[in-house]
């Protein structure tokens, strides 16, 4: 279980770094661009990944391009959500995004809808509504609502894209590296264009921050994969431990470390989120 604990810790670390980025005067686009250089290099070195296996299958091209666009975009959205809605709401939205891909699986990919899956999706929607509910002076704070919803939908779309790549027969490590490389190229084009337009000059501070972000981002993925490899006969245990662990640790870090205010309805949403994950975890 040490791998899962490390995966949980690094997942929440990514959220903490994004929370601190604005305070550190970091340009998030430059940081995300650098993150993909680091993540791609580590994927090649540690996982011995090569992008060719994914690129050689024509069926992977569309989902790979989608991943290349979605990964950096959702990273920026994630940073915005952490700043406006907080770590707690953002981490819950990210973890419950698996239900978006679950819905897509039976709606578009031929999966079978069961009572258990329907119950899990229903609980997930209730949890999202409860966790994201936030009132400021009697009116709903739209900024703190829309950003986590975008995280919820965006990570669901990323999961669907990875499923489509897997259906095409591409190895996970190869698809991961290929998507990192596409994202890296697109991000650095954005960095160069913004620099030429004098909107954001390149900053060593942002690049250095991006290195930390890339290490944490890759470590989260690496230890989650290692957890599955260490417990090959218990995928449901790995799945539940990872998702519940991030929800719980994210709640503690957000509420205690950053003093994010949560109402009784938000705490109820956290409990429902854990219940939704439990329902979708086979015994």
C-alpha positions as a Python dict, from the first residue, in 0.01 Angstrom:
ca = {
    (1, 'X'): (0, 0, 0),
    (2, 'X'): (303, 228, 22),
    (3, 'X'): (273, 299, -351),
    (4, 'X'): (-88, 410, -316),
    (5, 'X'): (-2, 634, -21),
    (6, 'X'): (273, 796, -228),
    (7, 'X'): (38, 836, -526),
    (8, 'X'): (-220, 1005, -301),
    (9, 'X'): (46, 1233, -150),
    (10, 'X'): (180, 1343, -489),
    (11, 'X'): (-170, 1394, -631),
    (12, 'X'): (-253, 1636, -349),
    (13, 'X'): (96, 1790, -384),
    (14, 'X'): (6, 1892, -741),
    (15, 'X'): (-301, 2074, -606),
    (16, 'X'): (-95, 2242, -332),
    (17, 'X'): (165, 2361, -585),
    (18, 'X'): (-108, 2506, -806),
    (19, 'X'): (-255, 2677, -501),
    (20, 'X'): (84, 2835, -426),
    (21, 'X'): (165, 2931, -787),
    (22, 'X'): (-10, 3266, -777),
    (23, 'X'): (147, 3360, -445),
    (24, 'X'): (489, 3278, -590),
    (25, 'X'): (421, 3501, -894),
    (26, 'X'): (444, 3204, -1130),
    (27, 'X'): (317, 3214, -1488),
    (28, 'X'): (106, 2898, -1499),
    (29, 'X'): (139, 2849, -1877),
    (30, 'X'): (520, 2845, -1854),
    (31, 'X'): (505, 2615, -1552),
    (32, 'X'): (271, 2370, -1727),
    (33, 'X'): (488, 2376, -2041),
    (34, 'X'): (798, 2294, -1835),
    (35, 'X'): (603, 2028, -1646),
    (36, 'X'): (552, 1835, -1970),
    (37, 'X'): (923, 1843, -2055),
    (38, 'X'): (998, 1687, -1716),
    (39, 'X'): (707, 1440, -1729),
    (40, 'X'): (799, 1326, -2083),
    (41, 'X'): (1166, 1281, -1989),
    (42, 'X'): (1076, 1079, -1679),
    (43, 'X'): (828, 865, -1874),
    (44, 'X'): (1102, 780, -2124),
    (45, 'X'): (1365, 713, -1857),
    (46, 'X'): (1165, 544, -1581),
    (47, 'X'): (895, 365, -1782),
    (48, 'X'): (1120, 308, -2084),
    (49, 'X'): (833, 445, -2291),
    (50, 'X'): (856, 513, -2663),
    (51, 'X'): (584, 706, -2847),
    (52, 'X'): (612, 507, -3171),
    (53, 'X'): (384, 221, -3060),
    (54, 'X'): (97, 466, -3006),
    (55, 'X'): (167, 672, -3317),
    (56, 'X'): (188, 365, -3545),
    (57, 'X'): (-181, 282, -3487),
    (58, 'X'): (-393, 522, -3698),
    (59, 'X'): (-691, 467, -3466),
    (60, 'X'): (-499, 640, -3186),
    (61, 'X'): (-432, 964, -3374),
    (62, 'X'): (-759, 1140, -3291),
    (63, 'X'): (-768, 1052, -2917),
    (64, 'X'): (-394, 1128, -2889),
    (65, 'X'): (-445, 1474, -3038),
    (66, 'X'): (-739, 1527, -2802),
    (67, 'X'): (-516, 1427, -2510),
    (68, 'X'): (-242, 1660, -2631),
    (69, 'X'): (-489, 1950, -2619),
    (70, 'X'): (-691, 1847, -2313),
    (71, 'X'): (-397, 1775, -2080),
    (72, 'X'): (-247, 2128, -2076),
    (73, 'X'): (-587, 2298, -2094),
    (74, 'X'): (-721, 2104, -1797),
    (75, 'X'): (-399, 2176, -1606),
    (76, 'X'): (-460, 2549, -1644),
    (77, 'X'): (-827, 2501, -1551),
    (78, 'X'): (-716, 2295, -1250),
    (79, 'X'): (-492, 2581, -1137),
    (80, 'X'): (-780, 2828, -1172),
    (81, 'X'): (-1015, 2596, -983),
    (82, 'X'): (-770, 2549, -695),
    (83, 'X'): (-734, 2928, -666),
    (84, 'X'): (-1105, 3013, -687),
    (85, 'X'): (-1280, 2708, -540),
    (86, 'X'): (-1007, 2559, -323),
    (87, 'X'): (-823, 2228, -298),
    (88, 'X'): (-1114, 2040, -139),
    (89, 'X'): (-1370, 2109, -411),
    (90, 'X'): (-1119, 2070, -693),
    (91, 'X'): (-986, 1733, -573),
    (92, 'X'): (-1339, 1596, -525),
    (93, 'X'): (-1439, 1715, -874),
    (94, 'X'): (-1127, 1554, -1021),
    (95, 'X'): (-1182, 1220, -847),
    (96, 'X'): (-1552, 1201, -932),
    (97, 'X'): (-1478, 1273, -1299),
    (98, 'X'): (-1442, 897, -1342),
    (99, 'X'): (-1822, 886, -1348),
    (100, 'X'): (-1820, 1100, -1664),
    (101, 'X'): (-1619, 833, -1843),
    (102, 'X'): (-1840, 566, -1688),
    (103, 'X'): (-2149, 733, -1833),
    (104, 'X'): (-1977, 765, -2172),
    (105, 'X'): (-1880, 396, -2161),
    (106, 'X'): (-2239, 274, -2166),
    (107, 'X'): (-2377, 566, -2369),
    (108, 'X'): (-2124, 554, -2654),
    (109, 'X'): (-1880, 264, -2609),
    (110, 'X'): (-2122, -28, -2571),
    (111, 'X'): (-2087, -89, -2197),
    (112, 'X'): (-2384, -228, -2002),
    (113, 'X'): (-2569, -10, -1752),
    (114, 'X'): (-2629, -191, -1423),
    (115, 'X'): (-2808, -90, -1105),
    (116, 'X'): (-2473, -52, -929),
    (117, 'X'): (-2335, 179, -1198),
    (118, 'X'): (-2654, 384, -1204),
    (119, 'X'): (-2643, 418, -824),
    (120, 'X'): (-2277, 523, -838),
    (121, 'X'): (-2345, 787, -1103),
    (122, 'X'): (-2643, 920, -904),
    (123, 'X'): (-2438, 945, -583),
    (124, 'X'): (-2153, 1113, -772),
    (125, 'X'): (-2385, 1382, -910),
    (126, 'X'): (-2529, 1443, -561),
    (127, 'X'): (-2176, 1462, -417),
    (128, 'X'): (-2062, 1714, -679),
    (129, 'X'): (-2369, 1931, -615),
    (130, 'X'): (-2316, 1924, -237),
    (131, 'X'): (-1939, 1981, -244),
    (132, 'X'): (-1956, 2267, -494),
    (133, 'X'): (-2243, 2447, -322),
    (134, 'X'): (-2105, 2769, -186),
    (135, 'X'): (-2277, 3095, -104),
    (136, 'X'): (-2123, 3436, -71),
    (137, 'X'): (-2349, 3697, 83),
    (138, 'X'): (-2658, 3502, -9),
    (139, 'X'): (-2577, 3443, -377),
    (140, 'X'): (-2405, 3150, -540),
    (141, 'X'): (-2041, 3217, -622),
    (142, 'X'): (-2029, 3130, -993),
    (143, 'X'): (-1650, 3136, -1020),
    (144, 'X'): (-1615, 2870, -751),
    (145, 'X'): (-1882, 2660, -922),
    (146, 'X'): (-1784, 2669, -1289),
    (147, 'X'): (-1413, 2593, -1249),
    (148, 'X'): (-1458, 2263, -1058),
    (149, 'X'): (-1735, 2163, -1300),
    (150, 'X'): (-1487, 2220, -1583),
    (151, 'X'): (-1237, 2000, -1394),
    (152, 'X'): (-1509, 1735, -1351),
    (153, 'X'): (-1591, 1733, -1724),
    (154, 'X'): (-1232, 1778, -1843),
    (155, 'X'): (-1078, 1490, -1652),
    (156, 'X'): (-1370, 1273, -1762),
    (157, 'X'): (-1289, 1358, -2125),
    (158, 'X'): (-921, 1275, -2065),
    (159, 'X'): (-1015, 936, -1919),
    (160, 'X'): (-1238, 865, -2220),
    (161, 'X'): (-952, 957, -2457),
    (162, 'X'): (-714, 720, -2279),
    (163, 'X'): (-977, 444, -2304),
    (164, 'X'): (-1006, 503, -2680),
    (165, 'X'): (-626, 486, -2716),
    (166, 'X'): (-623, 160, -2518),
    (167, 'X'): (-899, 15, -2739),
    (168, 'X'): (-675, 84, -3039),
    (169, 'X'): (-413, -142, -2879),
    (170, 'X'): (-154, 117, -2780),
    (171, 'X'): (46, 43, -2460),
    (172, 'X'): (-31, 281, -2175),
    (173, 'X'): (329, 405, -2133),
    (174, 'X'): (360, 475, -2506),
    (175, 'X'): (28, 663, -2517),
    (176, 'X'): (122, 859, -2206),
    (177, 'X'): (456, 971, -2352),
    (178, 'X'): (301, 1057, -2690),
    (179, 'X'): (33, 1269, -2524),
    (180, 'X'): (295, 1442, -2306),
    (181, 'X'): (502, 1528, -2614),
    (182, 'X'): (204, 1672, -2803),
    (183, 'X'): (104, 1875, -2497),
    (184, 'X'): (462, 1996, -2454),
    (185, 'X'): (484, 2123, -2813),
    (186, 'X'): (148, 2302, -2794),
    (187, 'X'): (232, 2457, -2457),
    (188, 'X'): (567, 2593, -2573),
    (189, 'X'): (405, 2739, -2885),
    (190, 'X'): (168, 2921, -2646),
    (191, 'X'): (464, 3037, -2431),
    (192, 'X'): (651, 3172, -2735),
    (193, 'X'): (344, 3348, -2877),
    (194, 'X'): (268, 3510, -2539),
    (195, 'X'): (631, 3622, -2512),
    (196, 'X'): (627, 3773, -2863),
    (197, 'X'): (304, 3955, -2780),
    (198, 'X'): (471, 4075, -2458),
    (199, 'X'): (198, 3926, -2241),
    (200, 'X'): (435, 3714, -2032),
    (201, 'X'): (813, 3719, -2053),
    (202, 'X'): (989, 3386, -1987),
    (203, 'X'): (1075, 3352, -1620),
    (204, 'X'): (1323, 3120, -1451),
    (205, 'X'): (1094, 3123, -1148),
    (206, 'X'): (809, 2980, -1357),
    (207, 'X'): (1038, 2724, -1523),
    (208, 'X'): (1173, 2609, -1187),
    (209, 'X'): (822, 2582, -1049),
    (210, 'X'): (730, 2378, -1358),
    (211, 'X'): (1009, 2131, -1280),
    (212, 'X'): (859, 2068, -935),
    (213, 'X'): (514, 2037, -1090),
    (214, 'X'): (639, 1787, -1349),
    (215, 'X'): (807, 1569, -1085),
    (216, 'X'): (493, 1563, -870),
    (217, 'X'): (268, 1503, -1170),
    (218, 'X'): (475, 1211, -1298),
    (219, 'X'): (528, 1064, -950),
    (220, 'X'): (151, 1057, -898),
    (221, 'X'): (107, 853, -1218),
    (222, 'X'): (411, 631, -1155),
    (223, 'X'): (314, 526, -803),
    (224, 'X'): (-48, 465, -905),
    (225, 'X'): (75, 230, -1179),
    (226, 'X'): (320, 67, -936),
    (227, 'X'): (30, 16, -694),
    (228, 'X'): (-160, -181, -957),
    (229, 'X'): (152, -381, -1036),
    (230, 'X'): (211, -459, -667),
    (231, 'X'): (-152, -568, -618),
    (232, 'X'): (-243, -727, -954),
    (233, 'X'): (-526, -929, -802),
    (234, 'X'): (-683, -634, -618),
    (235, 'X'): (-747, -358, -872),
    (236, 'X'): (-1061, -251, -686),
    (237, 'X'): (-859, -199, -366),
    (238, 'X'): (-609, 22, -553),
    (239, 'X'): (-892, 214, -722),
    (240, 'X'): (-1082, 278, -398),
    (241, 'X'): (-772, 356, -190),
    (242, 'X'): (-643, 609, -443),
    (243, 'X'): (-969, 797, -491),
    (244, 'X'): (-1084, 796, -129),
    (245, 'X'): (-732, 882, -15),
    (246, 'X'): (-714, 1190, -238),
    (247, 'X'): (-1062, 1306, -131),
    (248, 'X'): (-979, 1270, 240),
    (249, 'X'): (-623, 1409, 228),
    (250, 'X'): (-731, 1693, -1),
    (251, 'X'): (-1008, 1782, 244),
    (252, 'X'): (-766, 1785, 539),
    (253, 'X'): (-501, 1990, 357),
    (254, 'X'): (-755, 2238, 224),
    (255, 'X'): (-949, 2281, 547),
    (256, 'X'): (-654, 2280, 787),
    (257, 'X'): (-356, 2394, 579),
    (258, 'X'): (-533, 2665, 378),
    (259, 'X'): (-835, 2730, 603),
    (260, 'X'): (-1087, 2670, 325),
    (261, 'X'): (-1436, 2720, 465),
    (262, 'X'): (-1669, 2423, 426),
    (263, 'X'): (-2036, 2413, 522),
    (264, 'X'): (-2214, 2110, 663),
    (265, 'X'): (-2348, 2048, 311),
    (266, 'X'): (-1993, 2042, 170),
    (267, 'X'): (-1886, 1788, 434),
    (268, 'X'): (-2194, 1580, 350),
    (269, 'X'): (-2085, 1592, -14),
    (270, 'X'): (-1744, 1453, 83),
    (271, 'X'): (-1912, 1163, 260),
    (272, 'X'): (-2138, 1098, -42),
    (273, 'X'): (-1833, 1111, -272),
    (274, 'X'): (-1665, 838, -68),
    (275, 'X'): (-1990, 637, -77),
    (276, 'X'): (-2007, 674, -457),
    (277, 'X'): (-1651, 539, -491),
    (278, 'X'): (-1734, 254, -251),
    (279, 'X'): (-2044, 159, -453),
    (280, 'X'): (-1836, 139, -772),
    (281, 'X'): (-1567, -75, -605),
    (282, 'X'): (-1636, -448, -648),
    (283, 'X'): (-1602, -657, -335),
}
